[in-house]
Every structure is written in C-alpha cells, then in structure tokens.
C-alpha cells in the first residue's frame, strides 16, 4: 500500500497510481469503481519517456 502524508501529517491511502492520456475533450477515465466518489487528482507531465514506465511499475 502506498501512503501520502498531507500538510497536517495525516496519512492518506493512495488508491492507485495511473499514467493516463487526456482525450481531445480534456477528459481522463479513472474507472467505474471510482464513479460517484470524490478523489484528489494531481496532474504532472512526464519529464522523459522513462517516467511512464516508472509509473506503470508502481
């Protein structure tokens, strides 16, 4: 299990690490299991193609 720590020091479970492509309308599919839930999404562009492989291994 991967955990993230917020600014108050509280641990939060990371549900999954994803590498996704944004479609032409600016949408990203996360899966039906998250439908209706609130989630925190952090968006970052990979610095190099190797970044994609690192995320997919996580």
C-alpha positions as CSV (number, residue, x, y, z in Angstrom):
1,X,0.0,0.0,0.0
2,X,1.3,3.5,-0.9
3,X,0.5,6.3,1.5
4,X,0.7,10.0,1.1
5,X,1.1,12.5,4.0
6,X,-0.8,15.7,4.0
7,X,0.3,19.1,5.4
8,X,-1.1,18.2,8.8
9,X,0.9,15.0,9.0
10,X,-2.1,12.7,8.4
11,X,-1.6,9.7,6.3
12,X,-3.9,9.1,3.2
13,X,-4.1,5.9,1.3
14,X,-3.1,6.2,-2.4
15,X,-5.7,4.1,-4.2
16,X,-3.7,3.8,-7.4
17,X,-1.0,5.5,-9.4
18,X,-2.0,6.0,-13.0
19,X,-0.5,7.2,-16.2
20,X,-3.3,8.2,-18.5
21,X,-3.7,10.2,-21.7
22,X,-6.1,13.1,-21.7
23,X,-8.6,12.8,-24.6
24,X,-9.5,15.5,-27.1
25,X,-12.2,16.9,-24.8
26,X,-9.9,17.1,-21.8
27,X,-11.3,14.0,-20.1
28,X,-9.5,11.2,-18.3
29,X,-11.2,7.9,-17.5
30,X,-10.4,6.6,-14.0
31,X,-12.7,3.6,-13.8
32,X,-16.3,2.8,-12.8
33,X,-15.1,1.7,-9.3
34,X,-14.5,5.4,-8.5
35,X,-17.7,6.7,-10.0
36,X,-19.6,8.9,-7.5
37,X,-16.6,9.2,-5.2
38,X,-14.5,12.3,-4.5
39,X,-10.8,11.9,-5.3
40,X,-7.8,14.1,-5.3
41,X,-6.0,14.2,-8.6
42,X,-2.5,15.6,-9.1
43,X,-1.5,16.2,-12.7
44,X,2.1,16.2,-13.9
45,X,3.7,16.0,-17.3
46,X,6.4,13.3,-17.5
47,X,9.9,14.8,-18.0
48,X,11.0,11.9,-20.2
49,X,9.5,8.8,-21.8
50,X,11.1,6.6,-19.0
51,X,8.7,8.3,-16.5
52,X,5.8,6.4,-18.0
53,X,7.5,3.1,-17.3
54,X,8.3,4.1,-13.7
55,X,4.6,5.0,-13.0
56,X,3.3,1.8,-14.6
57,X,5.6,-0.3,-12.3
58,X,4.2,1.4,-9.1
